Amino acid sequence: WVEFNRRFKTSRGDVGIWHETYLVKAGAYEAIYSGMPAFGLGKVSELVPATGNREAARQRLSG
């Protein structure tokens, strides 16, 4: 990490760091994984398949 930061200071914009923080109520988010292992929110919470009445985002997020 130290070496990365040293090189980053002299980069020409080839690499960037993006960080955002959000306050989100429990259950008021979704994370979709396809062809990859769960990580982030999906790794620390219950995974629910988006099938049946949960196939459309409107249905999933309306409560």
C-alpha positions in Angstrom: 0.0 0.0 0.0 2.8 2.4 0.8 4.4 1.7 -2.6 1.1 2.1 -4.4 0.6 5.5 -2.7 4.1 6.6 -3.6 3.5 5.8 -7.3 0.0 7.2 -7.3 1.4 10.7 -6.4 3.3 10.8 -9.7 0.7 9.1 -11.9 -0.7 10.9 -14.9 -4.4 10.2 -14.1 -4.1 6.5 -15.1 -5.3 5.4 -11.7 -7.8 6.9 -9.3 -9.4 6.2 -6.0 -13.1 6.5 -5.5 -14.7 6.4 -2.1 -18.3 7.2 -1.1 -20.1 6.8 2.2 -23.9 6.5 2.5 -26.2 6.1 5.5 -28.7 3.5 4.6 -31.6 2.2 6.6 -31.6 -1.6 7.2 -33.2 -3.4 4.4 -33.3 -0.4 2.1 -30.6 -1.5 -0.3 -29.8 -4.2 -2.8 -26.7 -5.8 -4.2 -26.8 -8.0 -7.3 -24.2 -10.7 -8.1 -24.1 -12.7 -11.4 -21.2 -15.0 -12.2 -19.2 -13.9 -9.2 -18.9 -14.6 -5.4 -20.8 -12.3 -3.1 -18.8 -9.5 -1.5 -19.5 -6.2 0.3 -23.1 -6.1 1.4 -23.8 -9.5 0.0 -21.1 -11.2 2.1 -22.4 -9.8 5.4 -26.1 -10.2 4.9 -28.7 -12.7 3.6 -28.7 -13.4 -0.1 -32.2 -13.7 -1.6 -32.6 -14.9 -5.2 -34.3 -12.4 -7.5 -37.0 -14.8 -8.8 -40.8 -14.8 -8.9 -42.3 -11.6 -7.5 -38.7 -10.3 -6.9 -37.6 -10.3 -10.6 -38.1 -6.6 -11.2 -36.3 -3.9 -9.2 -39.7 -2.1 -8.7 -41.1 -5.1 -7.0 -38.0 -5.8 -4.9 -37.6 -2.2 -3.6 -41.2 -1.4 -3.0 -41.3 -3.3 0.2 
